[in-house]
Each structure stands twice: as structure tokens, then as C-alpha cells.
Amino acid sequence: MQTLQIRNAISSDIPHLTQLEHGYRTDHVWQMNVREAPEELAISFREVRLPRPMRVKYPRNPSLLIDEWILHSGFLVAERDGGVLGYIAFVDGPAPNAAWTTDLVVGHSDRRQGVGTQLLQTGIEWCKERNLQRLYVEMQSKNYPAICLCKKIGMRFLGYSDSYYPDLDIALFFGLDVS
């Protein structure tokens, strides 16, 4: 078995990437609690174990990659033995000198083998090479595997946006100073 390689995406990768399993299973979620009083608003998140694992649909349509992949500032692919295993995509912003990770996907059979970690770490190096100061990652509040990954590499929870995705799910935002 060859070692995992991370490289820039090329057009012939995109049809293969759209075929990856983008959804995921989770047995935990981050549950948002809102407490409002006349002079106070308190919002908190807590990790909740679900009674049984649930299947979560990816919040974006993977087939749009065919038309949109070249609009990204960066698009890296994980590859082994000539097959694509996953990808990470970045856009500029939201702050100056920052990159925003819009997608981090690893095919179902290659999950929990360090592919996502390597993609994210290579993304950090990609930011450093471009003299960017910060990397942001967005994810659904149900995406416990991604939350764990971000925390594992030292990213901090920075905030959220309610009804962010087309299905009105909550988006969580994590960030890391890379400079």
C-alpha cells in the first residue's frame, strides 16, 4: 500500500469526488440552549449522546462541485494508490488574511484512518505558504466527528450561526491561528 498523498485537485478528480459518501453517522451532537431574560441572553452548547446513531445528510449538494470547484481559493485532494479518498476546499475570508474551509470530506471506507487529519494539517501548511494568519472551519452542529477533529488539532470554537445551511441546521465555527 502506498502512502497517503495530498495534492492540488485537477479537473479529472472532480467526478470521483462527487461520488464520495458526503453524509456521515454520528452518536453525539452539540445541542444549543438559549436562555433569554429582559437584560440577558445566554447561549450555550453541550455535547449530547444520542440514544442511537443517526445518519446525517451533507449540507451541500456534491454535484455542484463540477461547476464550482475552480471558484475555491484552494482545493486539495487526498490520494492513495491512484484513488481519491477525500478533499478539503477553501475560500478567502471571512476576515483579511484568512481562509475558510467550506468542505472537508473523506469517503466512508477511509474514515477514521487519519485522512481528514492529514487534509486539515496540509490545509494549515497551505495557509502558511500564503502568509495567511487564520484558518476557519465550518460544520453542522451534528457533525461530531468534525468537531472532534478540530478540537484534536487545537482549533477553538469561535461561534455559530443559526439556520445557516439550506436545511436550517446550525453551523459551528472553529478557528486556528496559523502564523
C-alpha positions as CSV (number, residue, x, y, z in Angstrom):
1,M,0.0,0.0,0.0
2,Q,1.3,3.4,-1.0
3,T,1.4,6.3,1.5
4,L,-1.2,8.9,1.5
5,Q,-0.5,11.9,-0.7
6,I,-2.2,15.3,-0.5
7,R,-2.0,17.4,-3.7
8,N,-3.9,20.1,-5.6
9,A,-7.1,19.0,-7.3
10,I,-7.3,18.7,-11.0
11,S,-10.4,18.6,-13.2
12,S,-10.3,14.8,-13.6
13,D,-10.6,14.4,-9.8
14,I,-14.0,16.1,-9.6
15,P,-16.3,13.4,-10.9
16,H,-14.7,11.0,-8.4
17,L,-15.0,13.4,-5.5
18,T,-18.7,13.9,-6.2
19,Q,-19.2,10.2,-5.8
20,L,-17.7,10.1,-2.3
21,E,-20.1,9.5,0.5
22,H,-20.5,13.0,1.9
23,G,-23.0,12.2,4.6
24,Y,-22.0,10.8,8.0
25,R,-23.1,8.9,11.0
26,T,-23.0,10.4,14.5
27,D,-23.9,9.3,18.0
28,H,-23.3,12.8,19.5
29,V,-24.4,16.3,18.7
30,W,-23.8,19.7,20.1
31,Q,-27.1,20.9,21.4
32,M,-27.7,24.6,21.6
33,N,-29.5,26.1,24.6
34,V,-30.9,29.6,24.6
35,R,-31.9,31.4,27.7
36,E,-33.4,34.9,27.3
37,A,-34.2,37.4,30.1
38,P,-35.0,41.1,29.8
39,E,-31.4,42.1,30.2
40,E,-29.6,38.9,29.4
41,L,-29.2,36.5,26.5
42,A,-27.2,33.3,27.3
43,I,-26.4,30.8,24.7
44,S,-24.5,27.6,25.4
45,F,-23.7,24.4,23.6
46,R,-23.4,21.0,25.3
47,E,-22.4,17.7,23.9
48,V,-25.3,15.2,24.0
49,R,-25.1,11.5,23.4
50,L,-27.9,10.3,21.2
51,P,-30.0,7.2,22.1
52,R,-28.8,5.6,18.8
53,P,-26.6,6.7,15.9
54,M,-28.1,8.9,13.3
55,R,-27.4,9.3,9.6
56,V,-26.8,13.0,8.7
57,K,-27.1,14.3,5.1
58,Y,-24.3,16.6,3.9
59,P,-25.5,20.2,3.9
60,R,-24.3,20.9,0.3
61,N,-25.0,19.2,-3.0
62,P,-21.8,17.4,-4.0
63,S,-22.8,17.5,-7.7
64,L,-22.2,21.3,-7.6
65,L,-18.5,20.6,-7.3
66,I,-18.4,20.1,-11.1
67,D,-19.2,23.7,-11.7
68,E,-17.9,25.4,-8.6
69,W,-14.6,23.7,-7.7
70,I,-12.5,26.2,-9.6
71,L,-14.1,29.1,-7.6
72,H,-12.3,28.0,-4.5
73,S,-9.0,29.6,-3.4
74,G,-7.6,26.2,-2.6
75,F,-8.8,22.7,-3.3
76,L,-6.7,19.7,-2.0
77,V,-7.2,16.0,-2.6
78,A,-6.1,13.0,-0.6
79,E,-4.9,10.2,-2.8
80,R,-3.6,6.7,-2.3
81,D,-2.8,4.0,-4.9
82,G,-4.3,6.3,-7.6
83,G,-7.6,6.6,-5.9
84,V,-9.0,9.8,-4.4
85,L,-10.0,9.4,-0.7
86,G,-11.2,12.8,0.2
87,Y,-10.8,16.6,-0.2
88,I,-10.6,19.9,1.5
89,A,-11.8,23.2,-0.1
90,F,-11.1,26.8,0.9
91,V,-12.3,30.2,0.0
92,D,-10.9,33.6,1.0
93,G,-12.2,35.2,4.2
94,P,-14.2,36.0,6.2
95,A,-11.5,38.2,7.7
96,P,-8.5,39.6,6.0
97,N,-5.6,37.2,5.7
98,A,-7.8,34.2,6.4
99,A,-9.0,31.0,4.7
100,W,-12.5,29.5,5.2
101,T,-12.8,25.7,5.0
102,T,-16.1,25.1,3.3
103,D,-15.7,21.4,2.8
104,L,-13.7,18.6,4.4
105,V,-14.9,15.2,3.1
106,V,-13.4,11.7,3.4
107,G,-15.0,8.7,1.7
108,H,-16.8,6.3,4.0
109,S,-14.4,3.4,3.8
110,D,-11.4,5.7,4.5
111,R,-12.7,7.4,7.6
112,R,-11.0,7.2,11.0
113,Q,-7.7,6.4,9.3
114,G,-6.1,9.9,9.6
115,V,-7.1,11.1,6.1
116,G,-9.1,14.0,7.5
117,T,-6.4,15.0,9.9
118,Q,-3.8,15.0,7.2
119,L,-6.0,17.0,4.9
120,L,-6.6,19.6,7.6
121,Q,-2.9,19.7,8.6
122,T,-1.9,20.2,4.9
123,G,-4.6,22.9,4.8
124,I,-2.8,24.6,7.6
125,E,0.5,24.4,5.7
126,W,-1.3,25.7,2.6
127,C,-2.4,28.8,4.7
128,K,1.2,29.3,6.0
129,E,2.6,29.2,2.5
130,R,0.2,32.0,1.5
131,N,1.1,34.1,4.6
132,L,-2.5,33.7,5.9
133,Q,-2.9,34.2,9.6
134,R,-6.0,32.2,10.4
135,L,-7.9,29.2,9.2
136,Y,-11.6,28.8,9.9
137,V,-13.7,25.6,9.6
138,E,-17.5,25.4,9.5
139,M,-19.6,22.4,10.2
140,Q,-23.0,21.3,11.2
141,S,-23.7,21.1,14.9
142,K,-24.5,17.4,14.3
143,N,-21.0,16.8,12.8
144,Y,-19.5,15.4,15.9
145,P,-16.6,13.6,14.0
146,A,-15.6,17.0,12.5
147,I,-15.9,18.7,15.9
148,C,-13.6,16.1,17.5
149,L,-11.1,16.5,14.6
150,C,-11.0,20.3,15.0
151,K,-10.5,20.1,18.8
152,K,-7.8,17.4,18.3
153,I,-5.6,19.7,16.2
154,G,-6.1,22.6,18.6
155,M,-8.8,24.6,16.9
156,R,-11.0,26.7,19.1
157,F,-14.8,27.1,19.0
158,L,-15.4,30.7,17.8
159,G,-19.2,30.9,17.3
160,Y,-22.2,29.7,15.5
161,S,-24.9,30.7,13.0
162,D,-28.5,29.5,13.5
163,S,-30.3,28.4,10.3
164,Y,-27.1,28.7,8.3
165,Y,-27.5,25.7,6.0
166,P,-30.3,25.1,3.4
167,D,-31.9,22.6,5.8
168,L,-31.8,25.4,8.5
169,D,-29.2,23.5,10.6
170,I,-26.9,25.3,12.9
171,A,-23.3,26.0,11.7
172,L,-20.5,25.8,14.2
173,F,-17.3,27.8,13.5
174,F,-13.8,26.7,14.7
175,G,-10.6,28.6,14.1
176,L,-6.8,28.3,14.4
177,D,-4.1,31.0,14.2
178,V,-1.6,29.5,11.7
179,S,1.0,32.3,11.6
